């Protein structure tokens, strides 16, 4: 018996969805047929591809090595089936990104890529930095985009662009334009949740002079942070990209501070795994984006 495309489709779909039932729905076959295909693939390879964790399946290290090869085969089949021109890309592209990049940078890049390659289907997961890392380690994402810092033995990290974090408050506040260390320490803060790249950068910056800030609210979503700050619940700190609209409409004001809040945006990929053609072409396009173009987008 030889490995079949159906087995590889089921394998890739289980990685993406985390369950055989959801994978069966994705590729339009019955759940028993999907389970059988997965068992056959594991038997052919002589090793388990998933371990059960609660109600979800987690990929094994052996399966993580198989995943880029399986995706490359499936991508090539997609391209053969939709041959219009010799260089046309098709199939799916799985990305994971932290919030600022996912909301303010990648949509334009994805739209531009789709115009050149209309057969590409994007799957985009947006979360905090730790979530992106987990998506890459479990094989659910081919490429990750994060802010700040990442050091992991199984991931390759490439500096991409520069981003600036800004400290801001409600436009209704009666303060001076510059905040001292003492004023930063005495103020209430509305923060992103722990694990976010934004919060990590801010905490590292304040550690130069302060042990901690007075966090009145810790929120998962940037929009919630902005609204809480607008309603005078504390100071906020986000990417300049994220607050450009509120700044333009006059709902917030920026403060000068002694904090050093510049950070790198990073492209992260699994180490030792070749990217699919789809992923490589998208990464190459993103690499061509300059800091000047980012500033013009704000």
C-alpha positions as CSV (number, residue, x, y, z in Angstrom):
1,X,0.0,0.0,0.0
2,X,1.2,3.5,-0.9
3,X,0.5,6.9,0.7
4,X,-2.5,8.6,-1.0
5,X,-3.4,12.2,-1.5
6,X,-6.5,11.6,0.5
7,X,-4.5,10.5,3.5
8,X,-2.3,13.6,3.2
9,X,-5.4,15.8,2.9
10,X,-6.9,14.3,6.0
11,X,-3.6,14.6,7.9
12,X,-3.2,18.3,7.0
13,X,-6.9,19.0,7.8
14,X,-6.6,17.4,11.2
15,X,-3.5,19.6,12.0
16,X,-5.5,22.7,10.9
17,X,-8.7,21.8,12.8
18,X,-7.5,19.8,15.8
19,X,-10.1,17.0,15.3
20,X,-10.9,14.2,12.9
21,X,-14.6,15.2,12.8
22,X,-13.8,18.8,11.8
23,X,-11.2,17.5,9.3
24,X,-13.8,15.2,7.7
25,X,-16.2,18.1,7.3
26,X,-13.4,20.2,5.7
27,X,-12.6,17.6,3.0
28,X,-16.2,16.5,2.6
29,X,-15.9,12.8,3.7
30,X,-17.4,10.8,6.5
31,X,-15.8,10.8,10.0
32,X,-15.2,7.0,9.9
33,X,-13.5,7.3,6.5
34,X,-11.3,10.1,7.8
35,X,-10.3,8.1,10.8
36,X,-9.5,5.1,8.6
37,X,-7.3,7.2,6.3
38,X,-5.4,8.6,9.3
39,X,-4.9,5.1,10.7
40,X,-3.6,3.9,7.4
41,X,-1.1,6.8,7.1
42,X,0.2,6.1,10.6
43,X,0.6,2.4,9.8
44,X,2.5,3.2,6.6
45,X,4.8,5.6,8.4
46,X,5.2,3.3,11.4
47,X,4.6,6.0,14.0
48,X,1.8,8.0,15.6
49,X,1.0,11.4,14.1
50,X,-1.2,12.8,16.9
51,X,-1.7,12.5,20.6
52,X,-5.0,13.2,22.2
53,X,-5.1,16.2,24.6
54,X,-8.6,16.5,26.0
55,X,-11.0,16.8,23.1
56,X,-8.3,17.9,20.7
57,X,-5.5,16.2,18.9
58,X,-2.0,17.5,19.2
59,X,0.7,16.9,16.5
60,X,3.7,14.8,17.4
61,X,7.3,15.8,16.5
62,X,7.4,13.2,13.7
63,X,4.3,14.6,12.2
64,X,5.7,18.2,12.4
65,X,8.5,17.0,10.2
66,X,6.0,15.5,7.7
67,X,3.7,18.5,7.6
68,X,5.7,20.9,5.3
69,X,6.3,18.0,2.8
70,X,2.6,17.1,2.8
71,X,1.6,20.7,2.3
72,X,4.1,21.0,-0.6
73,X,2.6,17.9,-2.3
74,X,-0.9,19.2,-1.8
75,X,0.1,22.7,-3.1
76,X,1.6,21.2,-6.2
77,X,-1.6,19.2,-6.9
78,X,-3.7,22.3,-6.5
79,X,-1.5,24.1,-9.0
80,X,-1.7,21.3,-11.5
81,X,-5.5,21.2,-11.2
82,X,-5.8,24.9,-11.8
83,X,-3.2,25.4,-14.5
84,X,-3.9,28.6,-16.2
85,X,-0.4,29.9,-16.5
86,X,2.9,28.2,-15.7
87,X,3.6,30.4,-12.7
88,X,0.1,30.6,-11.2
89,X,-0.1,29.8,-7.5
90,X,-3.1,28.1,-5.9
91,X,-4.1,26.3,-2.8
92,X,-4.1,27.4,0.8
93,X,-1.7,29.5,2.9
94,X,-1.9,29.2,6.7
95,X,-0.7,32.3,8.6
96,X,-0.6,33.3,12.3
97,X,-0.1,36.9,13.5
98,X,-0.1,39.0,16.6
99,X,-2.9,41.6,16.8
100,X,-1.2,44.8,15.6
101,X,0.2,43.2,12.5
102,X,-2.9,41.2,11.8
103,X,-5.2,44.2,12.0
104,X,-3.1,46.9,10.4
105,X,-0.4,45.4,8.2
106,X,-1.3,42.0,6.8
107,X,-4.7,42.7,5.3
108,X,-3.2,45.0,2.7
109,X,-0.4,42.5,2.0
110,X,-2.9,39.7,1.6
111,X,-5.1,41.8,-0.7
112,X,-2.1,42.6,-2.9
113,X,-1.0,39.0,-3.0
114,X,-4.6,37.8,-3.9
115,X,-4.7,40.2,-6.8
116,X,-1.6,38.6,-8.2
117,X,-2.6,35.1,-7.2
118,X,-6.4,34.8,-7.1
119,X,-6.4,31.1,-6.6
120,X,-4.8,31.4,-3.1
121,X,-7.0,30.8,-0.1
122,X,-5.8,32.4,3.1
123,X,-6.3,31.0,6.6
124,X,-5.3,33.7,9.2
125,X,-5.3,33.3,12.9
126,X,-4.8,36.4,15.0
127,X,-3.7,36.2,18.7
128,X,-1.0,37.3,21.0
129,X,2.7,36.4,20.5
130,X,2.5,33.2,22.6
131,X,-0.5,32.1,20.5
132,X,1.4,32.6,17.3
133,X,4.4,30.6,18.6
134,X,2.0,27.8,19.6
135,X,0.4,27.8,16.1
136,X,3.8,27.4,14.5
137,X,4.9,24.7,16.9
138,X,1.8,22.6,16.4
139,X,2.0,23.0,12.6
140,X,-1.3,24.9,12.3
141,X,0.5,27.9,10.7
142,X,3.3,27.9,8.1
143,X,4.4,31.5,8.8
144,X,4.1,33.7,11.8
145,X,4.3,37.5,12.2
146,X,5.0,38.9,15.7
147,X,6.2,42.0,17.5
148,X,9.1,42.3,19.9
149,X,11.0,39.2,20.9
150,X,11.1,35.4,20.3
151,X,13.7,32.9,21.1
152,X,12.8,29.2,20.6
153,X,15.0,26.3,19.6
154,X,12.4,25.1,17.0
155,X,11.8,28.4,15.3
156,X,13.7,30.7,12.9
157,X,13.3,34.4,13.6
158,X,13.9,37.1,11.0
159,X,13.8,40.8,11.7
160,X,11.3,42.4,9.4
161,X,10.2,46.0,10.1
162,X,10.4,48.7,12.8
163,X,7.4,49.6,14.9
164,X,6.9,52.4,17.5
165,X,4.8,52.1,20.6
166,X,3.2,55.2,21.9
167,X,1.8,56.2,25.3
168,X,-1.6,57.9,25.0
169,X,-4.5,59.1,27.1
170,X,-8.0,60.6,26.7
171,X,-8.1,63.9,24.9
172,X,-10.3,65.1,27.8
173,X,-7.4,64.8,30.3
174,X,-5.8,67.9,31.7
175,X,-2.1,67.1,31.7
176,X,1.1,68.4,30.3
177,X,2.5,67.0,27.1
178,X,5.3,65.2,28.8
179,X,5.1,62.6,31.6
180,X,8.0,61.9,34.0
181,X,8.9,58.6,35.6
182,X,7.0,59.7,38.7
183,X,3.8,60.5,36.7
184,X,4.0,57.2,34.9
185,X,4.3,55.4,38.2
186,X,1.3,57.2,39.8
187,X,-1.0,56.9,36.8
188,X,-3.5,54.1,36.2
189,X,-2.9,52.0,33.1
190,X,-5.1,50.0,30.7
191,X,-3.0,47.1,29.4
192,X,-3.1,44.3,26.9
193,X,-3.2,40.9,28.4
194,X,-0.1,39.1,29.6
195,X,1.7,37.3,26.8
196,X,1.1,40.1,24.3
197,X,4.2,41.5,22.6
198,X,3.0,45.1,23.4
199,X,2.8,44.5,27.1
200,X,6.1,42.7,27.2
201,X,7.9,45.6,25.5
202,X,6.3,48.1,27.9
203,X,7.2,46.1,31.0
204,X,10.8,45.8,29.8
205,X,10.9,49.6,29.2
206,X,9.6,50.5,32.6
207,X,12.0,48.1,34.4
208,X,14.8,50.6,33.9
209,X,13.3,52.8,36.7
210,X,10.1,51.2,38.0
211,X,9.2,47.8,39.5
212,X,5.7,47.8,38.1
213,X,2.8,50.0,36.9
214,X,-0.6,50.5,38.4
215,X,-2.7,48.3,36.0
216,X,-6.4,49.1,36.4
217,X,-7.5,47.0,33.5
218,X,-6.0,44.1,31.5
219,X,-7.8,43.5,28.2
220,X,-7.5,41.1,25.3
221,X,-8.5,43.4,22.5
222,X,-6.9,46.6,21.3
223,X,-10.2,48.2,20.6
224,X,-11.3,47.7,24.2
225,X,-8.0,49.2,25.4
226,X,-8.6,52.3,23.2
227,X,-12.2,52.7,24.3
228,X,-11.2,52.4,28.0
229,X,-8.5,55.0,27.6
230,X,-10.9,57.4,25.7
231,X,-13.3,57.1,28.7
232,X,-10.5,58.1,31.1
233,X,-9.8,54.8,32.8
234,X,-6.1,55.2,32.5
235,X,-3.1,55.5,30.1
236,X,-2.6,53.1,27.3
237,X,0.3,51.9,25.3
238,X,-0.1,50.5,21.7
239,X,1.5,50.6,18.3
240,X,1.2,54.0,16.6
241,X,-0.5,52.1,13.7
242,X,-3.3,51.0,16.1
243,X,-4.2,54.5,17.3
244,X,-3.7,56.6,14.2
245,X,-7.5,56.9,13.5
246,X,-8.3,57.9,17.1
247,X,-5.5,60.4,17.1
248,X,-6.8,61.9,13.8
249,X,-10.4,62.2,15.1
250,X,-9.1,63.9,18.3
251,X,-10.3,61.2,20.8
252,X,-6.8,60.6,22.2
253,X,-3.6,62.5,22.8
254,X,0.0,61.3,22.8
255,X,2.5,61.9,25.5
256,X,6.2,62.3,25.5
257,X,7.9,59.9,28.0
258,X,11.4,58.7,29.0
259,X,10.4,55.2,27.8
260,X,12.2,53.6,24.9
261,X,9.4,51.9,23.0
262,X,10.7,51.0,19.5
263,X,10.5,47.4,18.6
264,X,11.2,45.0,15.7
265,X,8.4,43.2,13.8
266,X,9.5,39.7,13.1
267,X,8.8,36.9,10.6
268,X,8.9,33.5,12.3
269,X,9.0,30.1,10.7
270,X,9.5,26.5,11.8
271,X,13.2,25.7,11.9
272,X,14.5,23.0,9.5
273,X,11.3,22.9,7.4
274,X,11.2,24.3,3.8
275,X,8.4,26.6,3.2
276,X,5.8,25.8,0.5
277,X,5.9,27.8,-2.7
278,X,2.9,29.7,-1.5
279,X,4.4,30.6,1.8
280,X,7.8,31.5,0.3
281,X,6.3,33.8,-2.3
282,X,4.2,35.6,0.4
283,X,7.2,36.0,2.7
284,X,9.2,37.4,-0.2
285,X,6.5,40.0,-0.8
286,X,6.4,41.0,2.8
287,X,10.2,41.3,2.9
288,X,9.9,44.0,0.1
289,X,7.7,46.2,2.4
290,X,9.7,49.1,3.8
291,X,9.3,51.2,7.0
292,X,8.6,54.2,4.8
293,X,5.6,52.4,3.3
294,X,4.3,51.6,6.8
295,X,4.4,55.2,7.8
296,X,2.5,56.2,4.7
297,X,-0.2,53.7,5.5
298,X,-0.9,55.2,8.9
